[in-house]
Amino acid sequence: MIDAHHPELSISRQCQLLGLSRSVFYYQPVQMNAEDLGLMRQMDELYLKYPFYGTRRMTAALKQKGYLVNRKRIQRLYQLMGLEAIGPKPTTSQPIKGHKIYPYLLRNVKIQRVNQAWATDLTYIPMPTGFMYLMAVVDLYSRKVISWGVSNSMDTQFCCRVLKEALKTGKPQIFNTDQGSQFTSDAFAEILSQHDIQISMDGKGKAIDNIFVERLWRSVKYEYLYLQRPETCKELLLGLKQYFQFYNQERLHQSLG
């Protein structure tokens, strides 16, 4: 654990030894009231089980559990949590003006080697007094987590930082994301273009296109977060570091088929 009052090692040095970003040491979870936090935790668990639930079904499911909610509130929390139901639905939003949407390049492609294709995504992380966001980059052949990061914002700068960390280890032929504004941004696309990497994007509302990252989120949450329930950002970072070491080196993964 990082000790802010260590007599010999600075916080920067301790973070360096642990392989953690110094800036993240000072992050605080996004603050929320207790009622919304409890609701979001329940929504997160339901969404992992039923990723095809849109806001209508989620509202109905929560009402069945005794929550006094309306769809407008659930829509607001879906947006805050970065959730989107899998499957077709009415077009209620448009891509940000000037952001290019790339075609999905992995349909019917057999993944046969390391660095053939990487994928990334963001997920919501519940905390006792708020929440954070986790981003990871995964190699679709080895299933290994190449880089990851935690932030209290889903902004483009954070996503670019995690991408750059991954590219220090090598580069893929294809890099797949969803159509989130962070990934369609010029800054994110430019990094990939500078490395001559083909950009692939899931179909709108088709998280199944990024199935291996979705499996990672389920593993992280059921095998670590929901069991250990870290209380601080420091505990979260150290716990995720240990979990991803286990995930990369020891955990058995489902076959690519």
Secondary structure, DSSP 8 states (H G I E B T S, - for coil): ---TT-SS--HHHHHHHHT--HHHHT---EE--HHHHHHHHHHHHHHHH-TT--HHHHHHHHHHTT----HHHHHHHHHHHT---SS---------TT--------TT----STTSEEEEEEEEEEETTEEEEEEEEEETTT--EEEEEEES---HHHHHHHHHHHHTS---SEEEE-S-HHHHSHHHHHHHHHTT-EEEE--TT-GGGGHHHHHHHHHHIIIIIHHH---SHHHHHHHHHHHHHHHHHT-------
